[in-house]
Amino acid sequence: MNFNLDLFVTPVIALSLVLWGYIYFSKLVKNRNRFHKTLWAIALLAFGLNWIWEVAQRPLYEGFVFDLEHISFCGLASIADMFMVILLWFGFALIYKDIYWIGQMKGRRVFWLILAGGIGAILAEMRHTTAGNWSYAQDMPLIPWVEVGLSPVLQFSFLPLIIFFFTKRIVNR
């Protein structure tokens, strides 16, 4: 794990886009309470579930030691992951012209969400491993041809789906 400025560029861009998305969609929604409840549910679930995943997969990365530095790094990674999940929500809301699109999670939408998350994870892992921000331990299963870890790709392929599923249930209570 290598802490450098490059490691923070993507989260800063993501935060800027999240702020833009928040401003844009908050002007369009009729029920701001529902919008805020949905946003908070996504944010908290995304941070929590990604933090659990990050800590659980840390042994698959070089230099893993269960200490405050690594747990803090997992927290930072989970914040970045949270921003990316919110960006998926906003991005698909633009495509579907509906901020509450997660209420209609059926076949094609699930497919595109999994595909977008998986491709995003592959690109991010390629960028970060090439830059030397982190490297995989020998136990990390790699995806052939792209040589990136299977665990982070599965994380971003399926956690957003799970997060949106539970968000829909929370908001519709």
ROBABA-520173 format. One line per 10 residues: number of its first residue (from 1); their letters; for each residue y, x, z of N, C-alpha, C. Coordinates in steps of 0.1 Angstrom, whole numbers. Each point is the difference from the previous one (the first is absolute). Layout:
NUM = a = Y X Z Y X Z Y X Z ~ ...
This chain:
1 = mnfnldlfvt = -12 9 0 12 -9 0 12 9 0 ~ 9 -3 -9 12 9 -2 12 -9 0 ~ 9 1 11 12 -8 1 11 7 -9 ~ 5 -7 -10 11 4 -8 8 -11 -5 ~ 11 3 -6 9 -11 -4 -6 -9 -10 ~ -9 5 -9 -7 -8 -10 -8 -11 6 ~ -5 2 12 -8 -10 7 8 -12 3 ~ 13 1 1 9 -11 5 7 -7 -12 ~ 0 6 -12 7 -5 -11 -5 -14 -4 ~ -13 -2 -1 -6 -13 -4 4 -11 10
11 = pvialslvlw = -2 3 13 4 -11 10 15 -3 0 ~ 8 9 -3 15 -3 -1 2 -9 -12 ~ -6 3 -11 1 -8 -12 -5 -14 3 ~ -12 0 6 -6 -13 4 9 -8 9 ~ 5 6 10 9 -7 9 12 -6 -7 ~ 6 8 -9 11 -5 -8 -4 -12 -8 ~ -11 0 -6 -5 -11 -8 -3 -12 9 ~ -6 2 11 -2 -10 10 13 -7 4 ~ 10 8 3 13 -6 3 6 -8 -11 ~ -2 5 -12 5 -7 -12 -8 -14 -1
21 = gyiyfsklvk = -13 1 1 -8 -12 -1 3 -10 11 ~ 3 5 12 3 -9 11 13 -7 -3 ~ 10 7 -4 13 -6 -4 -1 -10 -11 ~ -7 4 -11 -2 -8 -11 -7 -13 3 ~ -12 1 7 -7 -12 3 6 -9 11 ~ 7 6 9 6 -8 11 11 -9 -5 ~ 5 4 -12 11 -9 -6 -7 -11 -8 ~ -12 2 -4 -7 -11 -8 -8 -10 8 ~ -4 4 12 -9 -9 7 8 -12 7 ~ -6 -11 1 6 -12 6 -2 0 15
31 = nrnrfhktlw = -12 5 4 -4 0 14 0 15 5 ~ 11 5 6 0 14 4 -9 2 12 ~ -3 -10 8 -9 3 11 -14 3 -5 ~ -4 -8 -10 -14 2 -6 0 14 -7 ~ 11 4 -7 1 13 -6 -1 11 10 ~ 7 -1 11 0 10 10 -14 1 7 ~ -5 -12 3 -14 0 6 -10 7 -9 ~ 1 -3 -13 -9 6 -10 2 15 0 ~ 12 4 -1 3 15 0 -4 7 12 ~ 2 -6 12 -4 7 12 -15 0 2
41 = aiallafgln = -7 -11 -5 -14 0 1 -6 11 -9 ~ 5 1 -12 -5 11 -9 3 13 6 ~ 12 2 4 4 14 6 -9 4 12 ~ -1 -9 9 -8 3 12 -15 2 -3 ~ -6 -9 -8 -14 2 -4 -2 12 -8 ~ 10 3 -9 -2 12 -9 1 12 9 ~ 10 1 9 1 12 8 -13 1 9 ~ -4 -10 6 -11 1 10 -14 3 -7 ~ -3 -7 -11 -12 2 -7 -1 14 -7 ~ 12 4 -5 0 13 -7 -1 11 11
51 = wiwevaqrpl = 6 -2 11 0 10 11 -15 2 4 ~ -7 -11 2 -14 1 4 -8 7 -11 ~ 2 -3 -12 -7 6 -11 4 15 -1 ~ 13 3 2 4 14 -1 -7 9 11 ~ 0 -5 12 -6 7 11 -15 1 -2 ~ -6 -11 -5 -15 1 -2 -4 9 -11 ~ 8 2 -11 -3 9 -11 4 14 2 ~ 8 3 11 5 14 2 -11 10 -1 ~ -12 -2 5 -10 11 0 -4 3 -15 ~ 4 -8 -9 -3 3 -14 10 9 -7
61 = yegfvfdleh = 10 4 8 11 9 -4 -1 14 7 ~ 4 10 -7 -1 14 5 10 1 13 ~ -5 7 9 9 3 12 1 -11 10 ~ -9 -10 -1 1 -11 10 -3 5 14 ~ 9 -4 9 -1 2 14 5 -13 6 ~ -7 -5 10 5 -13 6 11 4 10 ~ 12 2 -5 11 3 9 12 -7 -3 ~ 11 1 7 12 -7 -2 6 2 -14 ~ 0 12 -5 5 3 -13 -7 -8 -11 ~ -13 0 0 -7 -7 -10 1 -16 2
71 = isfcglasia = 0 -4 12 2 -15 2 14 -4 -4 ~ 10 9 2 14 -3 -4 0 0 -15 ~ -7 9 -7 0 1 -14 -6 -13 -6 ~ -11 -5 7 -6 -13 -4 10 -11 1 ~ 8 0 11 11 -10 2 10 0 -12 ~ 4 12 -4 10 2 -11 -7 -5 -13 ~ -12 4 -2 -7 -5 -12 -1 -15 0 ~ -3 -6 11 -1 -15 1 13 -7 -2 ~ 11 6 4 13 -5 -4 2 0 -15 ~ -3 11 -6 1 1 -15 -9 -10 -6
81 = dmfmvillwf = -12 -2 5 -10 -9 -6 6 -15 2 ~ 6 -2 11 6 -13 3 10 -4 -11 ~ 9 10 -3 10 -2 -10 -6 -3 -14 ~ -11 7 -3 -7 -2 -12 -6 -14 -1 ~ -6 -5 11 -5 -13 0 11 -10 -2 ~ 11 2 6 12 -9 -2 4 0 -14 ~ 0 12 -6 4 2 -14 -10 -8 -9 ~ -12 1 3 -10 -8 -8 3 -15 1 ~ 4 -5 12 3 -14 2 12 -3 -9 ~ 11 8 1 12 -2 -7 -2 1 -15
91 = gfaliykdiy = -8 10 -4 -2 3 -14 -8 -12 -7 ~ -10 -5 7 -7 -11 -6 8 -13 1 ~ 9 -1 10 9 -11 1 9 -1 -12 ~ 4 12 -5 9 0 -12 -8 -4 -12 ~ -13 5 -1 -8 -4 -12 -4 -15 0 ~ -4 -5 12 -4 -14 1 12 -9 2 ~ 12 5 2 12 -8 3 -2 -9 12 ~ -7 5 10 -3 -7 12 -2 9 12 ~ 9 0 9 -2 9 12 -12 -3 8 ~ -5 -13 -1 -11 -4 8 -13 0 -8
101 = wigqmkgrrv = -1 9 -10 -11 0 -9 -13 3 7 ~ 0 6 12 -12 3 7 -7 -13 5 ~ 7 -11 -1 -7 -13 3 -9 -5 -11 ~ 0 7 -12 -9 -4 -11 -7 13 -4 ~ -7 6 9 -8 12 -2 -14 -4 -6 ~ 0 0 -13 -13 -4 -7 -3 12 -10 ~ -11 -1 -7 -6 10 -8 9 10 -7 ~ 9 -4 -9 8 9 -7 10 8 9 ~ 6 -8 9 9 6 9 -6 11 9 ~ -12 -4 5 -8 10 8 -3 12 -8
111 = fwlilaggig = -5 -2 -12 -3 11 -9 12 9 -2 ~ 12 -5 -4 12 8 -2 5 7 12 ~ -1 -7 12 4 6 12 -9 12 3 ~ -13 -1 -1 -9 11 3 2 11 -10 ~ 2 -3 -13 2 10 -10 14 8 3 ~ 10 -8 3 13 7 2 -1 9 13 ~ -6 -5 10 -2 8 12 -8 12 -2 ~ -11 -1 -8 -9 11 -3 7 11 -8 ~ 7 -5 -11 7 10 -9 11 7 8 ~ 7 -8 8 11 6 8 -5 11 10
121 = ailaemrhtt = -12 -3 6 -6 9 9 -5 13 -7 ~ -6 -2 -12 -4 12 -8 12 9 -3 ~ 10 -6 -5 12 7 -4 6 7 12 ~ 1 -7 11 6 6 12 -9 12 6 ~ -13 -2 0 -9 10 4 1 12 -9 ~ 0 -2 -13 1 11 -9 13 8 3 ~ 11 -7 2 13 7 2 0 8 13 ~ -5 -7 11 0 7 13 -10 12 1 ~ -12 -2 -6 -9 11 1 4 12 -9 ~ 6 -3 -12 5 10 -8 12 8 6
131 = agnwsyaqdm = 8 -8 7 12 6 7 -4 8 13 ~ -13 -2 4 -5 7 12 4 -7 13 ~ 4 -13 -1 4 -7 12 -12 -2 9 ~ -12 -2 -6 -12 -1 8 -12 4 -10 ~ -11 2 6 -12 4 -8 -12 -7 7 ~ -10 -2 -8 -12 -7 5 -10 10 6 ~ -7 -6 11 -11 7 5 -12 -1 -9 ~ -10 7 3 -12 0 -9 -7 -14 1 ~ 2 -7 11 -7 -14 1 7 -11 -8 ~ 12 3 -5 7 -11 -7 -7 -2 -14
141 = plipwvevgl = -5 -12 -2 -5 -3 -14 11 -1 -10 ~ -2 7 -11 11 0 -10 -4 -9 -12 ~ 10 -6 -6 -2 -8 -12 0 9 -12 ~ -11 0 -8 -1 9 -11 12 -2 -10 ~ 2 10 -7 11 1 -11 14 2 6 ~ 3 -7 11 13 1 6 0 9 12 ~ -12 2 6 -2 9 11 9 -3 12 ~ 2 -13 3 7 -4 12 -10 -7 9 ~ 4 0 13 -9 -6 10 -2 -15 -2 ~ -12 -4 2 -4 -14 -1 6 -8 12
151 = spvlqfsflp = 1 6 12 4 -8 11 15 -5 -1 ~ 9 9 -4 14 -5 -2 1 -10 -12 ~ -8 1 -10 1 -9 -11 -6 -14 4 ~ -11 0 8 -5 -12 5 10 -7 10 ~ 7 9 8 10 -5 9 11 -8 -7 ~ 5 5 -11 11 -7 -6 -4 -10 -11 ~ -13 0 -3 -6 -10 -9 -2 -13 8 ~ -5 1 12 -5 -12 7 9 -4 12 ~ 7 10 7 8 -4 12 11 -10 -4 ~ 7 2 -11 10 -10 -4 -5 -14 -1
161 = liiffftkri = -12 -1 -6 -6 -13 -2 -3 -6 14 ~ -6 8 9 -3 -5 14 13 -4 7 ~ 11 8 -1 12 -2 6 6 -13 -5 ~ 0 -2 -13 6 -12 -6 -8 -13 4 ~ -13 2 1 -9 -11 4 4 -5 14 ~ 1 10 10 3 -4 13 15 -4 2 ~ 9 5 -8 14 -4 0 0 -15 -4 ~ -7 -3 -10 0 -14 -5 -4 -10 12 ~ -11 5 7 -5 -8 11 10 -1 12 ~ 7 11 2 10 0 11 12 -9 -3
171 = vnr = 5 2 -12 12 -8 -4 -3 -15 -2 ~ -12 -3 -4 -3 -14 -2 -5 -7 13 ~ 0 7 11 -4 -7 13 10 -11 3
